[in-house]
Amino acid sequence: MQLNIYQAFLLISVSTSNLLTTPGCAANPEEVKQLLNTNKCFNCDLSGANLQRANLSQATLSQANLQGANLQGANLSRVSLSQANLQGANLQGATLMQANLSEAKLSKANLSEAELQGAFLSLANLQGANLSEAKLQGAILFHANLQGANLSQADLSQASLLKANLSKANLQRAFLILANLLEVNLLGANLQGAILQGAMMPDGKIHP
């Protein structure tokens, strides 16, 4: 597959500097090159990799270790990250539209301002994650763990949170229009300023 200019630049950088890794992390340079060459890296070690603003649209990264990786502003639309480890990763402003993040580990990840429209986050662990101002319209969050997550000013309109755990989450000024909140655990959640018009509440009733 022919590389674009950005990918070629990153490949050169792998062999000449530490650009793609952050201090104290152990990303495998060969696996980083494999990802940029083929857009596929199943079960790879990419922990701490610097992939800021990388174009990884439709990449296959299932079960990959991206713990602490820098993916700020990266294009991850329709990427497969099922069961991937993204704990503590920086995904601020990343594009994750229609991405598959089922069973992904995203605890304490920075997803602020990320675009997650239509993303599949079933059974994902987002405990303590920063999702402030994230766009989650139509996202699937079945059984997702959002305990202690920051969802302030996040857009969850038409999202499905069936049996999700939002205990101690911050939903201040969040948009929840037509969201499905059936059987959600909202214990200790901060709903100050949240827009709940048309939302299905934990008791199955539609919020007026």
C-alpha positions as CSV (number, residue, x, y, z in Angstrom):
1,M,0.0,0.0,0.0
2,Q,1.4,3.4,-1.0
3,L,2.0,5.7,2.0
4,N,0.9,9.3,2.2
5,I,3.4,12.0,3.0
6,Y,2.5,12.1,6.7
7,Q,2.9,8.3,7.1
8,A,6.2,8.3,5.3
9,F,7.5,11.0,7.5
10,L,6.5,9.0,10.6
11,L,8.2,5.9,9.3
12,I,11.5,7.7,8.8
13,S,11.2,9.2,12.2
14,V,10.8,5.7,13.8
15,S,14.3,4.7,12.7
16,T,16.0,8.0,13.4
17,S,14.5,9.3,16.6
18,N,12.3,8.6,19.5
19,L,9.4,10.7,18.0
20,L,6.9,7.9,18.3
21,T,7.5,7.0,21.9
22,T,7.2,8.9,25.1
23,P,9.8,8.5,27.9
24,G,9.3,5.5,30.1
25,C,7.0,3.6,27.7
26,A,7.7,0.6,25.6
27,A,6.1,0.9,22.2
28,N,7.6,-1.6,19.7
29,P,9.0,0.5,16.8
30,E,8.6,-2.4,14.3
31,E,4.9,-2.7,15.2
32,V,4.5,1.1,14.9
33,K,5.9,0.8,11.4
34,Q,3.7,-2.2,10.7
35,L,0.6,-0.1,11.6
36,L,1.6,2.8,9.4
37,N,2.5,0.5,6.5
38,T,-0.6,-1.8,6.6
39,N,-3.1,0.0,8.7
40,K,-3.3,-3.2,10.7
41,C,-1.7,-4.1,14.0
42,F,-3.7,-6.8,15.9
43,N,-2.5,-7.3,19.5
44,C,0.5,-5.0,19.0
45,D,2.4,-3.2,21.7
46,L,2.0,0.5,20.9
47,S,2.1,1.7,24.5
48,G,3.3,5.3,24.8
49,A,3.4,5.7,21.0
50,N,3.2,9.2,19.7
51,L,0.5,9.1,17.0
52,Q,-0.7,12.6,17.3
53,R,-2.9,13.6,14.4
54,A,-2.1,10.4,12.6
55,N,-4.6,9.2,9.9
56,L,-5.6,5.7,11.1
57,S,-9.1,5.6,9.6
58,Q,-10.5,2.1,9.4
59,A,-7.3,0.6,11.0
60,T,-7.4,-2.8,12.7
61,L,-6.1,-2.4,16.3
62,S,-8.1,-5.0,18.1
63,Q,-6.5,-6.1,21.4
64,A,-3.6,-3.6,20.9
65,N,-1.8,-2.1,23.8
66,L,-2.1,1.7,23.5
67,Q,-1.8,2.5,27.1
68,G,-0.5,6.0,27.6
69,A,-0.4,6.6,23.8
70,N,-0.7,10.1,22.3
71,L,-3.6,10.0,19.8
72,Q,-4.5,13.7,20.2
73,G,-6.4,14.9,17.1
74,A,-5.9,11.5,15.3
75,N,-8.3,10.3,12.7
76,L,-9.7,7.0,14.1
77,S,-13.0,6.9,12.3
78,R,-14.3,3.4,11.8
79,V,-11.2,1.9,13.5
80,S,-11.4,-1.4,15.2
81,L,-10.2,-1.1,18.8
82,S,-12.2,-3.8,20.4
83,Q,-10.6,-5.1,23.6
84,A,-7.8,-2.6,23.1
85,N,-6.0,-1.1,26.1
86,L,-6.2,2.7,26.0
87,Q,-5.8,3.4,29.7
88,G,-4.5,6.8,30.3
89,A,-4.3,7.5,26.5
90,N,-4.6,11.0,25.2
91,L,-7.5,11.1,22.6
92,Q,-8.3,14.7,23.0
93,G,-10.1,16.0,19.9
94,A,-9.6,12.6,18.1
95,T,-12.1,11.5,15.5
96,L,-13.7,8.2,16.5
97,M,-16.9,8.3,14.5
98,Q,-18.4,4.8,14.2
99,A,-15.3,3.3,15.8
100,N,-15.6,-0.2,17.5
101,L,-14.4,0.2,21.1
102,S,-16.3,-2.7,22.5
103,E,-14.7,-4.0,25.7
104,A,-11.9,-1.4,25.4
105,K,-10.1,-0.3,28.5
106,L,-10.3,3.5,28.5
107,S,-10.1,4.2,32.2
108,K,-8.6,7.7,32.9
109,A,-8.3,8.3,29.1
110,N,-8.6,11.8,27.9
111,L,-11.5,11.9,25.4
112,S,-12.4,15.5,25.8
113,E,-13.8,17.1,22.6
114,A,-13.5,13.7,20.9
115,E,-15.9,12.9,18.1
116,L,-17.6,9.6,19.0
117,Q,-20.8,9.8,17.0
118,G,-22.2,6.4,16.4
119,A,-19.2,4.7,18.2
120,F,-19.7,1.3,19.6
121,L,-18.6,1.3,23.3
122,S,-20.5,-1.7,24.6
123,L,-18.9,-3.1,27.8
124,A,-16.1,-0.5,27.6
125,N,-14.4,0.6,30.8
126,L,-14.5,4.4,30.9
127,Q,-14.1,4.7,34.6
128,G,-12.6,8.1,35.5
129,A,-12.3,9.1,31.8
130,N,-12.5,12.7,30.7
131,L,-15.4,13.0,28.1
132,S,-16.0,16.6,28.6
133,E,-17.5,18.2,25.5
134,A,-17.3,14.9,23.7
135,K,-19.7,14.3,20.8
136,L,-21.5,11.0,21.6
137,Q,-24.6,11.4,19.5
138,G,-26.0,8.0,18.7
139,A,-23.2,6.1,20.5
140,I,-23.8,2.7,21.9
141,L,-22.8,2.4,25.5
142,F,-24.5,-0.8,26.6
143,H,-23.2,-2.0,30.0
144,A,-20.4,0.6,29.7
145,N,-18.6,1.6,33.0
146,L,-18.7,5.4,33.2
147,Q,-18.2,5.5,37.0
148,G,-16.7,8.8,37.9
149,A,-16.4,9.9,34.3
150,N,-16.4,13.6,33.4
151,L,-19.3,14.0,30.9
152,S,-19.7,17.7,31.4
153,Q,-21.1,19.4,28.3
154,A,-20.9,16.1,26.4
155,D,-23.6,15.5,23.7
156,L,-25.3,12.2,24.4
157,S,-28.4,12.9,22.3
158,Q,-29.9,9.7,20.9
159,A,-27.1,7.6,22.7
160,S,-28.0,4.3,24.2
161,L,-26.8,3.8,27.8
162,L,-28.7,0.6,28.5
163,K,-27.5,-0.8,31.9
164,A,-24.5,1.6,31.9
165,N,-22.9,2.6,35.2
166,L,-22.9,6.4,35.6
167,S,-22.4,6.4,39.4
168,K,-20.5,9.5,40.5
169,A,-20.2,10.7,36.9
170,N,-20.3,14.4,36.1
171,L,-23.1,15.2,33.6
172,Q,-23.2,19.0,34.2
173,R,-24.7,20.7,31.2
174,A,-24.7,17.4,29.2
175,F,-27.1,17.0,26.3
176,L,-29.3,13.9,26.8
177,I,-32.1,14.6,24.3
178,L,-33.8,11.3,23.3
179,A,-31.1,9.3,25.1
180,N,-32.0,5.8,26.2
181,L,-31.1,5.6,29.9
182,L,-33.1,2.5,30.8
183,E,-31.6,0.7,33.8
184,V,-28.7,3.1,34.1
185,N,-27.1,3.4,37.5
186,L,-27.1,7.1,38.3
187,L,-26.1,6.8,41.9
188,G,-24.2,9.9,42.8
189,A,-24.2,11.3,39.3
190,N,-24.2,15.1,38.9
191,L,-27.0,16.0,36.5
192,Q,-26.8,19.7,37.1
193,G,-27.9,21.6,34.0
194,A,-28.3,18.3,32.0
195,I,-30.9,18.4,29.2
196,L,-33.1,15.4,29.7
197,Q,-35.9,16.2,27.3
198,G,-37.2,12.9,25.8
199,A,-34.6,10.8,27.7
200,M,-35.7,7.4,28.9
201,M,-34.9,7.4,32.6
202,P,-33.8,4.4,34.7
203,D,-37.4,3.7,35.7
204,G,-38.3,3.4,32.0
205,K,-40.3,6.6,32.0
206,I,-39.7,9.3,29.3
207,H,-38.5,12.6,30.8
208,P,-40.9,15.4,29.8
